[in-house]
Amino acid sequence: MTTKTRSTPTTKDFDREFRAQVAQMTAGLAPTAFTTAWADWAMHLALSPAKRRELQRHALQRAQDTWAFALRALTGAPVSPSEGLAGDADHRFEAQDWSRFPFNVYARAYQNNVALLKDAVRDVGGVTEYHGELLEFAVRLLLDATSPSNYLASNPELLALTQSERGQNLVRGLQHLIEDIERTLKGIEPVGAEEFAPGKTVAVTPGKVVFRNELIELIQYEPTTKQVYAEPLLIVPAWIMKYYILDLSARNSLVKYLVDQGHTVFMMSWKNPDEKDRDIGMDDYVTKGLRAALDAVTAIVPKRKVHAVGYCIGGTLLSIGAAALARDKDERLASVTMFAAQTDFSEPGELAFFINPSQLAMLEATMHRKGVLESRQMGGAFTLLRAQDLLWQPMIKNYLKGKRDPMIDLMAWNADGTRMPWRMHSEYLYRLYLDNELATNRFPVDGKLIRLSDLSVPMFIVGTETDHVAPWKSVYKVDNLVRSDDVTFLLTSGGHNAGIVSGPVHPKRHYRIRTRRLADPHLAPEDWLEAAAKHEGSWWPAWQGWLVEHSSGKTKPPAIGAPGKGYRVIENAPGRYVRQR
């Protein structure tokens, strides 16, 4: 009789578990990354006597300015805290209430401290660029947290509001805080999000689920026109978000817009993975995701090529899959469109603050322990990048002013997060973000390397001006990696989500667009910005016109599904996977 013995934990297992424990105490941030950056700065500052003297002089000047301003403010006359201040004024202190003593002194001292601390971590000779940026980020977090505008006792606007409402704003704020804590602990969506349930008020474009496997559902939308363009569209959304960001309300649903313009649209809906899916990797996302969906689309709409569209890391996956198809001489794609999607990760923007070996080792340990990365961990990283706008201002409004912004479809979608499997996300972060394998022709699919330079189909690339997830200059790099003779790059106003979810009509949007041929010289981003024509309004009609130009005409709408080929109607859209929490 044999007894089953438990495998002995290895040194690697022990260290991984220890890092996971540390991550719980540091909110997932790797202390070694910041301490290494600080040590780099401190040692090089010690070797820079001129810089130290300059900082001492600046510190004395700022201190003198604060004291001189305080003496003026003591007279009782209103004085703006930004009056005569060297550098940019802080818009948080523009209200008249901030001109009264002692609040104007608080604001003046804070602004001087901001200028001094930023000056201290900049332009220290010998400090690596990454360490300098990491320190600036840490300083920004500190300064955001210590602003006098964040606290009741030092914010005259909040004090005046509290006095006028006799404290009822604080009562409401406390109620909001208790309610939010209860919902967080119970895993319930934020207040108001229940009004935007998929299939009821969002994701309501009529369609059918025509394919399902262990990773995706494929939705085919019902036509609304008597004739449709011959080539269907396959949309590959990111798996860190639910697909219905592209099918929100009727006014801003990209799916509805495309269907109404006469396009046959298929949408991939990713499963929300759990602990049992921990070993699903990038190859699975290519084969069981993109390729499986493409097989279904070409079976339902035979003898037609497919316009493939990818959003965010769905666009990155599409570029990987398209390069693999090109490598294998598979010519089923008519074109490739990518929304806010990176292929070259050498300059990933502010997300680089969370992409270093130390940080990834801690994140990988956390994911390995649970089997997945929770959506709130990703959301926390994005919140830190815009702490003033996404953390402190909402806290002030909700808990000190006692006011809640009404929930909108995009906010409700943002709260409806997804998880990511340990293996896939580790591969994605290490191989793409850290090692940049895709842009350097070292990324394998099914065990064989792919090259983006094999891509020769027409391409339409969209970047957004204020994107902090996929900066447009990073998105633009794909133009220098592919071998297409028809690459159109469009830059729209807005951010990573709001810029894409523009709606067909948007009076506050503008965009620039330019097409490059293979024989044309490559333009640097700044030169492209100068050369590209600017247009007012939403970019959707421009892209839709491009799709029409790259289509072969109109025909009768295809049938929904293809039962004889194994693609029967399973259920109505939006399907099962989008409702998983």
C-alpha positions as CSV (number, residue, x, y, z in Angstrom):
1,M,0.0,0.0,0.0
2,T,1.5,3.3,-1.0
3,T,0.8,6.6,0.7
4,K,0.5,9.9,-1.1
5,T,3.2,12.3,0.0
6,R,2.9,16.0,-0.2
7,S,5.6,17.6,-2.3
8,T,8.1,19.6,-0.3
9,P,8.0,23.4,-0.9
10,T,11.1,24.6,-2.7
11,T,13.1,27.7,-1.9
12,K,11.4,29.5,-4.8
13,D,8.0,28.6,-3.4
14,F,8.9,30.0,0.0
15,D,10.2,33.2,-1.4
16,R,7.2,33.6,-3.6
17,E,4.9,33.2,-0.6
18,F,6.9,35.7,1.4
19,R,6.6,38.3,-1.4
20,A,2.9,37.7,-1.5
21,Q,2.7,38.4,2.2
22,V,4.7,41.6,1.8
23,A,2.4,42.7,-1.1
24,Q,-0.6,42.5,1.3
25,M,1.1,45.1,3.6
26,T,2.3,47.4,0.8
27,A,-0.9,47.5,-1.3
28,G,1.0,45.5,-4.0
29,L,3.8,48.0,-4.4
30,A,7.3,46.7,-4.3
31,P,9.3,48.6,-1.7
32,T,12.6,47.6,-3.3
33,A,11.8,49.4,-6.5
34,F,11.3,52.7,-4.6
35,T,14.2,52.3,-2.2
36,T,16.5,51.4,-5.0
37,A,15.4,54.6,-6.8
38,W,15.9,56.6,-3.6
39,A,19.4,55.2,-3.1
40,D,20.3,56.0,-6.6
41,W,19.1,59.6,-6.1
42,A,20.7,60.0,-2.7
43,M,24.1,58.7,-3.7
44,H,24.3,60.9,-6.8
45,L,23.0,63.9,-4.9
46,A,25.8,63.4,-2.5
47,L,28.2,63.6,-5.5
48,S,26.6,66.8,-6.7
49,P,27.7,69.6,-4.4
50,A,26.5,72.3,-6.9
51,K,23.0,70.7,-7.0
52,R,22.9,70.6,-3.2
53,R,23.8,74.2,-2.9
54,E,21.1,75.1,-5.5
55,L,18.5,73.1,-3.5
56,Q,19.6,74.8,-0.3
57,R,19.2,78.2,-1.9
58,H,15.8,77.3,-3.3
59,A,14.7,76.0,0.1
60,L,15.7,79.2,1.7
61,Q,13.9,81.3,-1.0
62,R,10.8,79.2,-0.7
63,A,10.8,79.5,3.1
64,Q,11.3,83.2,2.9
65,D,8.5,83.5,0.4
66,T,6.1,81.6,2.7
67,W,7.0,83.8,5.8
68,A,6.7,87.0,3.8
69,F,3.4,85.9,2.5
70,A,2.2,84.9,5.9
71,L,3.1,88.4,7.3
72,R,1.0,90.0,4.4
73,A,-1.9,87.6,5.1
74,L,-1.9,88.5,8.8
75,T,-3.1,92.0,8.0
76,G,-6.5,90.4,7.2
77,A,-6.8,91.7,3.7
78,P,-7.7,89.0,1.2
79,V,-4.5,87.7,-0.7
80,S,-4.6,85.0,-3.3
81,P,-2.2,82.2,-2.3
82,S,-0.9,82.2,-5.9
83,E,-0.2,85.9,-6.2
84,G,3.4,86.5,-7.3
85,L,4.2,82.9,-7.0
86,A,7.0,81.6,-9.2
87,G,5.8,78.7,-11.3
88,D,2.4,77.5,-12.2
89,A,-0.5,78.2,-9.8
90,D,-2.5,75.3,-8.4
91,H,-6.1,75.5,-9.7
92,R,-7.4,73.9,-6.5
93,F,-6.8,77.2,-4.7
94,E,-8.5,79.5,-7.1
95,A,-11.7,80.0,-5.2
96,Q,-12.1,83.3,-3.2
97,D,-12.3,81.4,0.1
98,W,-8.7,80.5,-0.3
99,S,-7.7,84.1,-0.2
100,R,-8.5,84.4,3.5
101,F,-6.1,83.8,6.4
102,P,-4.9,81.2,7.5
103,F,-6.0,79.2,4.5
104,N,-4.1,81.2,2.0
105,V,-0.9,80.6,4.1
106,Y,-1.6,76.8,4.1
107,A,-2.0,76.9,0.3
108,R,1.1,79.1,-0.2
109,A,3.3,76.9,1.9
110,Y,2.0,73.8,0.1
111,Q,2.7,75.2,-3.3
112,N,6.2,76.2,-2.3
113,N,6.8,72.7,-0.9
114,V,5.5,71.2,-4.2
115,A,8.0,73.2,-6.2
116,L,10.9,72.4,-3.9
117,L,10.3,68.7,-3.8
118,K,9.9,68.4,-7.5
119,D,13.0,70.4,-8.0
120,A,14.9,68.1,-5.6
121,V,14.3,64.9,-7.6
122,R,14.9,66.4,-11.0
123,D,18.1,66.9,-12.9
124,V,20.4,65.0,-10.5
125,G,23.4,63.9,-12.6
126,G,23.9,60.2,-12.8
127,V,20.5,59.1,-11.7
128,T,18.9,56.7,-14.3
129,E,15.9,58.1,-16.2
130,Y,13.7,55.4,-14.8
131,H,14.7,56.0,-11.2
132,G,14.1,59.7,-11.7
133,E,10.6,59.2,-13.1
134,L,9.8,56.7,-10.3
135,L,10.9,59.2,-7.6
136,E,8.8,61.9,-9.3
137,F,5.8,59.6,-9.2
138,A,6.4,58.8,-5.5
139,V,6.7,62.6,-4.8
140,R,3.5,63.2,-6.7
141,L,1.7,60.6,-4.6
142,L,3.0,62.2,-1.4
143,L,2.0,65.7,-2.5
144,D,-1.4,64.6,-3.7
145,A,-2.0,63.1,-0.3
146,T,-0.9,66.2,1.7
147,S,-2.8,68.9,-0.1
148,P,-4.7,71.1,2.3
149,S,-7.7,70.9,-0.1
150,N,-8.2,67.3,0.9
151,Y,-9.0,67.9,4.6
152,L,-11.9,69.6,6.3
153,A,-9.9,71.6,8.8
154,S,-7.7,73.2,6.2
155,N,-10.2,73.6,3.3
156,P,-12.3,76.9,3.7
157,E,-14.7,75.8,1.0
158,L,-15.6,72.6,2.9
159,L,-15.8,74.5,6.2
160,A,-18.2,77.1,4.6
161,L,-20.3,74.3,3.2
162,T,-20.4,72.5,6.5
163,Q,-21.5,75.7,8.3
164,S,-24.2,76.5,5.8
165,E,-25.6,72.9,5.9
166,R,-25.1,72.7,9.7
167,G,-23.0,69.5,9.3
168,Q,-25.6,67.6,7.2
169,N,-23.0,67.2,4.4
170,L,-20.8,65.3,6.9
171,V,-23.7,63.2,8.0
172,R,-24.5,62.2,4.4
173,G,-20.8,61.7,3.8
174,L,-20.6,59.3,6.7
175,Q,-23.6,57.4,5.3
176,H,-21.9,57.2,1.9
177,L,-18.7,55.9,3.5
178,I,-20.5,53.2,5.5
179,E,-22.5,52.2,2.4
180,D,-19.3,52.0,0.3
181,I,-17.4,49.9,2.8
182,E,-20.3,47.5,3.2
183,R,-20.6,47.1,-0.6
184,T,-16.9,46.6,-0.9
185,L,-16.8,43.9,1.8
186,K,-19.7,42.1,0.3
187,G,-18.4,42.4,-3.3
188,I,-21.4,44.4,-4.4
189,E,-21.2,46.9,-7.3
190,P,-21.1,50.7,-6.5
191,V,-24.3,52.6,-5.8
192,G,-26.2,53.1,-9.0
193,A,-24.3,50.5,-11.1
194,E,-27.2,48.1,-10.8
195,E,-29.1,50.4,-13.2
196,F,-26.7,49.4,-16.0
197,A,-27.0,45.7,-16.1
198,P,-25.8,44.0,-19.3
199,G,-28.7,42.9,-21.4
200,K,-31.1,45.4,-19.8
201,T,-29.8,48.9,-20.1
202,V,-26.3,48.3,-21.7
203,A,-25.2,45.6,-24.1
204,V,-28.6,45.6,-25.6
205,T,-27.9,45.5,-29.4
206,P,-29.8,42.5,-30.6
207,G,-27.7,39.5,-31.4
208,K,-27.1,35.8,-30.8
209,V,-24.3,33.8,-29.1
210,V,-23.3,31.4,-31.9
211,F,-20.2,29.9,-30.4
212,R,-18.9,29.1,-26.9
213,N,-15.8,27.4,-25.6
214,E,-13.9,27.5,-22.3
215,L,-12.5,30.9,-23.0
216,I,-14.9,32.9,-25.2
217,E,-18.4,33.4,-26.5
218,L,-18.9,34.8,-30.0
219,I,-21.8,37.1,-30.6
220,Q,-23.2,37.7,-34.0
221,Y,-25.4,40.8,-34.2
222,E,-28.6,40.9,-36.1
223,P,-28.6,43.1,-39.3
224,T,-30.7,46.3,-39.4
225,T,-30.3,47.0,-43.1
226,K,-31.5,45.1,-46.1
227,Q,-28.0,44.8,-47.5
228,V,-24.7,44.6,-45.7
229,Y,-21.0,45.1,-46.7
230,A,-19.6,41.8,-47.9
231,E,-16.7,41.6,-45.4
232,P,-17.8,41.0,-41.8
233,L,-16.1,42.6,-38.7
234,L,-14.7,40.6,-35.9
235,I,-14.1,42.7,-32.7
236,V,-11.5,41.5,-30.2
237,P,-12.0,43.4,-26.9
238,A,-9.5,43.4,-24.1
239,W,-9.8,40.7,-21.5
240,I,-9.1,43.1,-18.7
241,M,-12.5,44.7,-19.4
242,K,-15.9,43.4,-20.4
243,Y,-16.7,43.8,-24.1
244,Y,-19.8,46.0,-23.6
245,I,-17.7,49.2,-23.4
246,L,-18.2,48.9,-27.2
247,D,-21.9,48.4,-26.8
248,L,-23.0,50.7,-24.0
249,S,-26.1,52.9,-24.4
250,A,-27.6,53.5,-27.8
251,R,-26.0,56.9,-28.2
252,N,-22.5,55.6,-27.8
253,S,-22.6,52.0,-28.8
254,L,-20.0,51.3,-31.5
255,V,-21.6,48.0,-32.2
256,K,-25.0,49.6,-32.9
257,Y,-23.4,52.3,-35.0
258,L,-21.6,49.7,-37.2
259,V,-24.7,47.5,-37.6
260,D,-26.8,50.5,-38.6
261,Q,-24.2,51.4,-41.2
262,G,-24.6,48.1,-42.8
263,H,-21.8,46.0,-41.3
264,T,-22.0,42.4,-40.2
265,V,-20.5,42.5,-36.7
266,F,-19.2,39.7,-34.5
267,M,-18.0,40.3,-31.0
268,M,-15.8,38.2,-28.8
269,S,-16.9,38.0,-25.1
270,W,-14.1,36.7,-22.8
271,K,-14.8,34.5,-19.9
272,N,-14.1,36.0,-16.5
273,P,-11.5,33.5,-15.3
274,D,-11.3,32.1,-11.8
275,E,-8.7,30.1,-9.8
276,K,-9.3,26.9,-12.0
277,D,-8.1,28.9,-15.0
278,R,-4.7,29.8,-13.5
279,D,-2.7,27.9,-16.2
280,I,-4.4,29.5,-19.2
281,G,-1.6,31.2,-21.2
282,M,-1.1,33.6,-24.1
283,D,-1.1,30.7,-26.6
284,D,-4.6,29.8,-25.4
285,Y,-5.8,33.3,-25.9
286,V,-4.5,33.2,-29.5
287,T,-5.8,29.7,-30.4
288,K,-8.9,29.3,-28.2
289,G,-9.7,33.0,-28.4
290,L,-8.8,34.8,-31.6
291,R,-8.4,31.8,-34.0
292,A,-11.5,30.0,-32.7
293,A,-13.5,33.2,-33.3
294,L,-12.0,33.7,-36.7
295,D,-12.8,30.1,-37.7
296,A,-16.4,30.7,-36.6
297,V,-16.8,33.9,-38.5
298,T,-15.4,32.5,-41.8
299,A,-17.6,29.5,-41.5
300,I,-20.7,31.6,-41.0
301,V,-19.7,34.1,-43.7
302,P,-17.8,31.8,-46.1
303,K,-15.6,33.0,-48.9
304,R,-15.2,36.4,-47.4
305,K,-12.2,38.0,-45.7
306,V,-12.7,39.5,-42.3
307,H,-12.0,43.1,-41.0
308,A,-10.4,42.4,-37.6
309,V,-10.7,45.0,-34.8
310,G,-8.8,45.0,-31.5
311,Y,-9.1,47.3,-28.5
312,C,-6.4,47.8,-25.9
313,I,-4.6,44.5,-25.2
314,G,-7.2,42.9,-27.4
315,G,-5.5,44.9,-30.2
316,T,-2.1,43.6,-29.0
317,L,-3.5,40.1,-29.2
318,L,-4.9,40.8,-32.6
319,S,-1.5,41.9,-33.8
320,I,0.1,38.7,-32.4
321,G,-2.6,36.5,-34.0
322,A,-2.4,38.4,-37.3
323,A,1.3,38.0,-37.5
324,A,0.9,34.3,-36.8
325,L,-1.6,34.0,-39.6
326,A,0.7,35.8,-41.9
327,R,3.6,33.5,-40.9
328,D,1.4,30.5,-41.7
329,K,0.2,32.0,-45.1
330,D,-3.4,32.3,-43.8
331,E,-5.0,35.1,-45.7
332,R,-8.4,35.4,-44.1
333,L,-7.9,38.9,-42.8
334,A,-9.0,41.8,-45.0
335,S,-7.6,44.5,-42.6
336,V,-6.5,45.1,-39.1
337,T,-7.8,48.0,-36.9
338,M,-6.3,48.7,-33.5
339,F,-7.8,51.0,-30.9
340,A,-5.3,52.3,-28.2
341,A,-3.2,49.1,-28.5
342,Q,0.5,48.8,-28.1
343,T,2.9,46.5,-29.9
344,D,6.2,48.1,-28.9
345,F,6.5,48.4,-25.2
346,S,9.8,50.2,-25.0
347,E,8.0,53.4,-23.9
348,P,4.8,52.2,-22.1
349,G,4.2,55.5,-20.4
350,E,3.3,55.9,-16.7
351,L,2.4,52.2,-16.4
352,A,6.2,51.7,-16.4
353,F,6.1,52.7,-12.7
354,F,4.6,49.3,-12.1
355,I,6.7,47.4,-14.6
356,N,10.1,46.5,-13.2
357,P,11.6,43.2,-12.2
358,S,10.9,43.8,-8.5
359,Q,7.3,44.9,-9.0
360,L,6.6,42.1,-11.3
361,A,8.1,39.5,-9.0
362,M,5.7,40.7,-6.2
363,L,2.7,40.8,-8.6
364,E,3.5,37.3,-9.9
365,A,3.7,36.0,-6.4
366,T,0.3,37.5,-5.5
367,M,-1.3,36.1,-8.7
368,H,0.3,32.7,-8.2
369,R,-1.2,32.4,-4.7
370,K,-4.7,33.2,-5.9
371,G,-4.4,31.8,-9.4
372,V,-5.8,35.1,-10.8
373,L,-5.2,38.9,-10.7
374,E,-8.2,40.5,-9.2
375,S,-9.7,43.5,-11.0
376,R,-9.5,45.7,-8.0
377,Q,-5.7,45.3,-8.0
378,M,-5.5,46.6,-11.6
379,G,-8.0,49.4,-10.8
380,G,-5.8,50.4,-7.9
381,A,-2.8,50.8,-10.1
382,F,-4.7,53.0,-12.5
383,T,-6.1,55.1,-9.6
384,L,-2.6,55.8,-8.3
385,L,-1.6,57.1,-11.7
386,R,-4.3,59.8,-11.4
387,A,-4.6,59.9,-7.6
388,Q,-5.8,63.5,-7.4
389,D,-8.6,63.0,-10.0
390,L,-9.5,59.4,-9.2
391,L,-8.9,59.1,-5.5
392,W,-8.9,62.4,-3.6
393,Q,-11.4,64.4,-5.5
394,P,-14.1,61.6,-5.3
395,M,-13.4,61.2,-1.6
396,I,-13.8,64.9,-1.0
397,K,-17.1,65.0,-3.0
398,N,-18.6,61.8,-1.5
399,Y,-17.5,61.9,2.1
400,L,-16.9,65.6,2.9
401,K,-19.3,67.3,0.6
402,G,-21.8,64.5,1.0
403,K,-22.6,64.5,-2.8
404,R,-22.6,61.6,-5.2
405,D,-22.1,62.0,-8.9
406,P,-24.9,60.2,-10.7
407,M,-23.8,56.9,-12.1
408,I,-23.4,56.8,-15.9
409,D,-22.9,53.8,-18.3
410,L,-19.1,54.2,-18.6
411,M,-18.7,54.5,-14.8
412,A,-20.8,51.4,-14.3
413,W,-18.9,49.5,-16.9
414,N,-15.6,50.5,-15.2
415,A,-16.8,49.1,-11.9
416,D,-17.7,45.8,-13.6
417,G,-14.1,44.4,-13.7
418,T,-12.6,41.1,-14.7
419,R,-9.9,38.8,-13.4
420,M,-6.8,37.5,-15.3
421,P,-5.2,34.1,-15.1
422,W,-1.8,33.8,-13.5
423,R,0.1,32.3,-16.4
424,M,-1.3,34.5,-19.1
425,H,-0.8,37.8,-17.2
426,S,2.7,36.8,-16.1
427,E,3.6,36.0,-19.7
428,Y,2.1,39.2,-20.9
429,L,3.9,41.4,-18.4
430,Y,7.3,39.7,-18.6
431,R,7.5,38.9,-22.3
432,L,5.7,42.0,-23.7
433,Y,6.1,44.8,-21.2
434,L,9.4,43.9,-19.6
435,D,11.3,42.1,-22.4
436,N,9.5,43.7,-25.4
437,E,9.6,40.4,-27.3
438,L,6.9,41.3,-29.8
439,A,8.6,44.4,-31.2
440,T,12.0,42.6,-31.3
441,N,10.8,39.5,-33.2
442,R,11.3,37.2,-30.2
443,F,7.7,36.3,-29.4
444,P,6.6,32.7,-30.2
445,V,3.1,31.5,-31.1
446,D,2.7,27.7,-31.0
447,G,6.4,27.3,-30.5
448,K,7.4,29.3,-33.6
449,L,8.5,33.0,-33.7
450,I,6.3,35.6,-35.3
451,R,7.3,38.9,-36.9
452,L,5.1,42.0,-37.1
453,S,6.9,42.8,-40.4
454,D,5.0,39.9,-42.0
455,L,1.8,42.0,-41.7
456,S,1.0,43.5,-45.1
457,V,-2.8,44.0,-44.9
458,P,-4.3,47.5,-44.7
459,M,-4.2,48.8,-41.1
460,F,-6.1,51.5,-39.2
461,I,-4.6,52.6,-35.9
462,V,-6.3,54.8,-33.3
463,G,-4.5,56.6,-30.5
464,T,-5.9,59.0,-27.9
465,E,-4.3,62.2,-26.9
466,T,-4.5,61.9,-23.1
467,D,-4.1,58.1,-22.8
468,H,-2.1,57.1,-19.7
469,V,-2.6,53.3,-20.3
470,A,-1.4,53.2,-23.9
471,P,0.2,56.6,-24.8
472,W,-0.4,57.5,-28.4
473,K,3.3,57.9,-29.2
474,S,3.7,54.3,-28.1
475,V,0.7,53.2,-30.1
476,Y,2.1,55.0,-33.1
477,K,5.3,52.8,-33.0
478,V,3.4,50.0,-34.9
479,D,3.8,52.1,-38.1
480,N,7.5,51.4,-38.0
481,L,7.1,47.6,-37.4
482,V,4.7,46.4,-40.1
483,R,5.1,46.1,-43.8
484,S,1.7,47.3,-44.9
485,D,1.4,49.6,-47.9
486,D,-1.7,51.2,-46.4
487,V,-1.4,52.4,-42.7
488,T,-3.8,55.1,-41.5
489,F,-3.1,56.5,-38.1
490,L,-5.8,58.6,-36.3
491,L,-5.2,60.5,-33.2
492,T,-8.4,61.6,-31.3
493,S,-8.9,63.8,-28.3
494,G,-9.8,62.1,-25.0
495,G,-8.4,59.3,-23.0
496,H,-8.1,55.5,-23.2
497,N,-11.8,54.8,-22.8
498,A,-13.7,58.1,-23.3
499,G,-11.7,58.8,-26.5
500,I,-12.7,55.5,-28.0
501,V,-16.3,55.6,-26.8
502,S,-16.9,58.8,-28.7
503,G,-20.3,58.2,-30.2
504,P,-20.9,59.0,-33.9
505,V,-21.5,62.7,-33.1
506,H,-19.4,64.5,-30.4
507,P,-19.1,68.3,-30.6
508,K,-16.3,68.4,-28.1
509,R,-14.1,65.9,-29.9
510,H,-11.5,66.4,-32.7
511,Y,-9.1,64.2,-34.4
512,R,-6.1,64.1,-36.8
513,I,-5.7,61.5,-39.5
514,R,-3.0,60.6,-42.1
515,T,-2.3,57.6,-44.3
516,R,1.2,56.3,-45.0
517,R,2.3,54.2,-48.0
518,L,5.2,51.9,-47.7
519,A,7.4,54.1,-50.0
520,D,6.7,57.1,-47.8
521,P,9.4,58.1,-45.2
522,H,8.6,57.3,-41.6
523,L,7.6,60.4,-39.6
524,A,8.5,60.9,-35.9
525,P,5.4,61.4,-33.8
526,E,6.0,65.1,-33.5
527,D,6.4,65.4,-37.3
528,W,3.3,63.3,-37.8
529,L,1.3,65.6,-35.5
530,E,2.4,68.6,-37.6
531,A,1.6,67.0,-40.9
532,A,-1.8,65.3,-40.1
533,A,-4.9,67.2,-40.9
534,K,-7.2,68.2,-38.0
535,H,-10.9,67.6,-38.1
536,E,-13.7,68.5,-35.6
537,G,-16.1,66.0,-34.3
538,S,-16.1,62.2,-33.7
539,W,-13.7,60.0,-35.4
540,W,-16.2,57.1,-35.9
541,P,-17.5,58.3,-39.3
542,A,-13.9,58.6,-40.6
543,W,-13.1,55.0,-39.6
544,Q,-16.4,53.7,-41.0
545,G,-15.7,55.4,-44.3
546,W,-12.3,53.7,-44.3
547,L,-14.0,50.3,-43.8
548,V,-16.3,51.1,-46.7
549,E,-13.4,51.9,-48.9
550,H,-11.8,48.6,-48.0
551,S,-14.9,46.5,-48.6
552,S,-15.9,44.9,-51.9
553,G,-19.5,46.0,-52.0
554,K,-22.8,45.0,-50.6
555,T,-24.7,41.8,-50.4
556,K,-27.6,40.1,-48.6
557,P,-27.1,39.7,-44.8
558,P,-25.7,36.3,-43.8
559,A,-27.7,33.9,-41.7
560,I,-27.3,33.9,-38.0
561,G,-25.0,31.1,-37.2
562,A,-24.2,28.0,-39.3
563,P,-25.8,24.9,-37.6
564,G,-24.5,22.6,-40.3
565,K,-20.9,23.7,-39.5
566,G,-21.3,23.5,-35.7
567,Y,-22.2,27.1,-35.1
568,R,-25.8,27.0,-33.9
569,V,-27.6,29.7,-31.9
570,I,-26.9,29.1,-28.2
571,E,-28.7,32.0,-26.6
572,N,-29.5,35.7,-27.0
573,A,-26.8,38.3,-26.6
574,P,-25.1,39.4,-24.4
575,G,-24.6,35.8,-23.4
576,R,-23.4,34.2,-20.2
577,Y,-19.7,35.2,-19.8
578,V,-20.4,39.0,-19.6
579,R,-22.5,38.4,-16.6
580,Q,-19.9,36.6,-14.6
581,R,-18.6,38.4,-11.6
